[in-house]
Amino acid sequence: MSRVYNFSAGPAVLPEEVLREAQAEMLDYKGTGMSVMEMSHRSKAFDDIIREAEQDLRDLMHIPDNYRVLFLQGGASLQFAMIPMNLMKNRVADYIVTGQWAKKAYQEAQKYGKVNKIASSEDETFSYIPDCSDLNISPDADYVYICENNTIYGTKFKTLPNTKGKDLVADVSSCFLSEPVDVSRYALIYGGVQKNIGPAGMVIAIVRDDLITEDVLPGTPTMMKYKTHADAGSLYNTPNCYCIYMCGKVFKWLKRMGGLGEMKRRNEEKAKILYDFLDESKMFRGTVRKEDRSLMNVPFVTGDKELDAKFVKEAEAAGLVNLKGHRTVGGMRASIYNAMPKEGVEALVAFMKKFEEGNL
Ligand SMILES: *Cc1c(COP(=O)(O)O)cnc(C)c1O
């Protein structure tokens, strides 16, 4: 067996310890004589799994009691519709467009009401976060929407926008659990777990409970109402049981590692190794404004498409895989999520140095 350093943006690297635990429990989960994959979602064993997973997430993020934690399917992309369907009471919302995912959410919301693009960084291919300290917030907006970490472009909001009292909704798919957050500053936080938490197939939504009502847009399907899932403890229908189990293991791993404060320290340390090299390199450079750099997704280029392709190919042969940039931006992107060890980033930088010496 040989494991590579996997820099994929998602589905992405998982902690090896967690994979080994799942392997050990594959055929017989805690004396049940079956795998979690084969287990009823109404069983006692699974009930313990889902309740512990929620509690561990609450502990890690210090989620206040007036927020509900929902384990949902349909990916982050389904939330692009669920959010307006559940929250657009006035049928007005303000969106800050800082990348492809925010843009998709903005476009989807237009099906349901008047949607204002109150800020954007599309003029410079989403390479920065616009100043959001004094935006033209709509007086009747139901919420202000952001994508907090832009997976494709590698930018991150370092300060949250001033929403002037309006509810803030954030897609945190690619920065979920990467650092401590103050949940009370948001009305709704959500993210697909396949980036920084677990396997693909689930979204976690953390929703302030006053927003969970029957007062949704007409025609909203039962499965797309937050209330349906909140009332049923995420067991209205069969959830993604195995994914909940794996995420629960990752939450326990994060607790063992020292929690989100320690993850932030580690993530800053890892990102610095790569960004410092990009800043001094004669061949490679980062593509985003320095103040807005993400700790999780690091895009970079050589400025020469052929050299980029050569780099990606040779890196792969050296066990550093999935470094090709998103198809819409080209170049390279290293996603260095919680589960990427520091050694992986050091190996990448060592390889980049060698490549630079050999190709300048
Ligand atoms: C990957 C990603 C999505 C889309 O996730 P799906 O689960 O594939 O729908 C949405 N937002 C962000 C920020 C992402 O990184």
The ligand as a Gaussian input file, in Angstrom:
#p B3LYP/6-31G(d) Opt

LIG

0 1
 C      -17.682000      22.407000      -3.805000
 C      -18.435000      23.620000      -3.414000
 C      -19.827000      23.730000      -3.656000
 C      -20.618000      22.669000      -4.386000
 O      -20.733000      21.534000      -3.625000
 P      -21.642000      20.288000      -4.095000
 O      -21.719000      19.507000      -2.827000
 O      -20.909000      19.613000      -5.194000
 O      -22.961000      20.808000      -4.525000
 C      -20.466000      24.862000      -3.216000
 N      -19.793000      25.851000      -2.582000
 C      -18.472000      25.776000      -2.347000
 C      -17.786000      26.889000      -1.642000
 C      -17.762000      24.662000      -2.755000
 O      -16.437000      24.596000      -2.519000

